[in-house]
């Protein structure tokens, strides 16, 4: 492919221009005759069709701009030949007649060949950890689908009336699980307690929830009535959210794992309110409304979970 | 010597390329750029608006526009399309939940007239994280094979470790160079990007 590409880039323009100017010259000389020979005109039209075809063949190997320019040049030649054709016709008596259909000029379609080879970095099949579709449950690290393994990517989806505590205090083992990326969507009436994430967290569509997390980046979309307890070194982002409260990551949880030094949890960027005025969609949680006692111990039974939740979520 | 020749010669002197970094939010666009530039990647905030960076890669100057990927910012992407030589589409390989969104945004982007002919480099970012989809899974999920309108290639990479970032960029620069500056030699001596200035 490389060789033919070279040919198109270096040789094609030259070949094309040579045959184009040749044709142009012949058309000009044919024009000088009082009544051009129709055979010559047909011959010229055929030559032009050939040229047009060569352009169509080359079209994915030429720069777009060049393609367009060549296309325009061919159009101009077509018009000249059409003129000649008109002139070559013997004068006929006037009569109403349907216009002869014009020769369809072949429009080059833009089709590029995809570069097919795909580089490979790692071939091992990665494990995708998903926590989904649960309600009225207390969920801890031991409940994760691949418990006992070290994994670093986690997706949580579709929880209702749950308490999720993934800090390692609930786990006696020494191997600390580290998360690098967390994606959360569709939670209602759920408390989510997460450790320090060595990366970003992304949350969608949360309603009446409490989140505690430490991370590098925080983004929340399409959510309402969420309390966020955050330790973060960059600006947290909310978008299409309302009634969001922000506070610092609880001290009691900080003892369990190292956290970021300076937290910017109140330097929130609201992408739905890009103005200098303060955003109406979030506020800082006041000291008397922050949660003091976190449900760190496992709670059994549906009633127990509901009771604990009612104390945490208004 | 026509106008086209003059324009091309002029362009050659500058040897500049305009590159657009796009992708969903949280894909790692800014982090990739910072890593390429040798800056600290720990404190990167989600991009509000856009960043511009200028690199030297081989003998070419790359003007890179990194535009925020938040949903509210996506309608503004079109403001940056003019005269784009290459698109870098960055994918968060861990984002199983939004990979369909990612596909739709990409394919919508490729129908844009003003991006016709631009090379497409897909970065399957965050390969350092366990549980990330690999490049062939992403290629399938985004249906890259159906793309006929652009030269494309996917590279698995990591903005954290820096793996494959230069390699991907190198492919892209070469692909653009063969289109724009085809009468010059294409070899780029093992290029490592270095910053000239930054705004």
Interface residues (C-beta under 8 A of the other chain):
Chain A: X5 X9 X10 X63 X64 X65 X66 X69 X110 X111 X112 X113 X114 X115 X117 X118 X119 X120 X121 X122 X123 X125 X126 X127 X128 X129 X130 X150 X151 X152 X153 X154 X155 X157 X180 X181 X183 X185 X199 X200 X202 X204 X216 X217 X219 X221 X233 X234 X235 X237 X239 X240 X269 X271 X272 X274
Chain B: X4 X25 X26 X42 X43 X44 X45 X46 X48 X70 X71 X72 X73 X92 X94 X95 X96 X97 X98 X116 X117 X126 X127 X128 X129 X130 X131 X132 X133 X134 X135 X136 X139 X144 X145 X147 X148 X149 X150 X151 X152 X153 X154 X155 X156 X157 X163 X164 X167 X175 X178 X179 X180 X182 X183
